[in-house]
Every structure is written in structure tokens, then in C-alpha cells.
Amino acid sequence: MNKQLQRLWERVEAVVMAASNMEEVTYEGLQIQRSTFKHPIFCNTEYYRVTDLLSGKIVLELHGHKEKLEICKYQKEDYFWSNFTSAAAKLRGLENSLGLCHRR
């Protein structure tokens, strides 16, 4: 169970990093849509939806504050994530080497 939580955390972190400040990005077969809602009483809420481009299935939905995102929906099939997480790790390494990485 602990390994599954670690893998889920890596995927959530990779999604947030890949989306950064863009509203929509297609990345290694997954499409990430990000939006921010302003609630009149509470505060800003971020929403991420990750869709597999081949099947059209929503494989991950997140919402909440920047520091505390909650998972609404998650499909753990590896074929959704195998290329995406390795590409996100390479991108993170490149950004770190150039000093461009912004940690949330």
C-alpha cells in the first residue's frame, strides 16, 4: 500500500509540475486542464483534470489549494502514466539544471 501511495504522489507532483501556470497542456499522451475558481466567501481553489488522449478517460482529478490538493478521481493503470512520469522527471531535471524550477 505504501508503494502505491508513493507512486500516486509522484504522479500528482508530476501533473502539477507539468501544468505549472498553463491552463491546458498535452504531455506524453495525457492532456492536463487546469483552472482556478474564486469563491466569493472562501478563497481560490485550483482544479486539475488529466485525460488520456487515446481512450478519452479522465484518469486523475484534483482540486483544492496550492499546498493541499485532494484527489476526486484516480485510475491507476500504468499505461496511462509510464511515459508521462519519466518525461516529467527529465523535464524537472532539465529545469533544475537551468535554475528554472519553481517549487510549490
Secondary structure, DSSP 8 states (H G I E B T S, - for coil): -HHHHHHHHHHHHHHHHHHTT-SEEEETTEEEEEEEEE-SSS-EEEEEEEEETTT--EEEEEEEETTEEEEEEE---HHHHHHHHHHHHHHHHHHHHHT-----
